[in-house]
């Protein structure tokens, strides 16, 4: 368990994270988060979760490398001057392209020893001044938004089934395909021009809890099912996000626990 800004602090942004190996031989998930606070109520931070894939430890290396690059490339989020919307999009896409380029180059080097190409998913959250937030993803790692009224999935998995549904195939037909859950997007397997980050603005106008997680946590809609019992109480000022993160991972472990499980909880209160 890793704690970010202490959850008990009177701050407009608090966060905590946890990861668990599950029943896998190695943990191919990786994550990072960083936050700072100005004088007054404005807080900023960036948070990423990556779920690696690939044999011979390639997935572990891919996710760790992507997180390392993104940690450096997103350092601007912590600067005092919050950029324009256009600059935020450009810088974020540049950061993701840099991460993809690094993992792709790793794959090119590994090809000489005959190793399968590795890749990683990405779920990301940027929080800026005055409740501005941006959510991005590649693959099937997810970002949810929990408020007092609802729990909403902000991302759509990049899978074959969802690609076919977008192209007009009936959902029940698309989901019966043998390759329905295969990913159509990932960082690393292909050059930068094939990577299509989905990025959206998500202004925070009320106390909100963002949940970033790998599919070991989100499988079978666990987050939606646990929103009322585990997550909504964490909206309260001073609620223990670290304990909440532990409880969410424990719920995923009880439900199946076969995969790596990683979650970051980020509470944002624009009125704090």
Helices and strands as residue ranges (DSSP letters): E 2-3, E 13-20, E 29-37, E 43-53, H 58-73, G 75-78, H 85-110, G 111-113, E 119-120, E 122-127, G 129-131, E 133-138, E 142-146, E 151-153, H 160-166, H 171-174, G 192-194, E 198-201, E 208-213, H 215-218, G 219-221, H 222-226, I 227-231, G 232-235, H 241-255, E 261-268
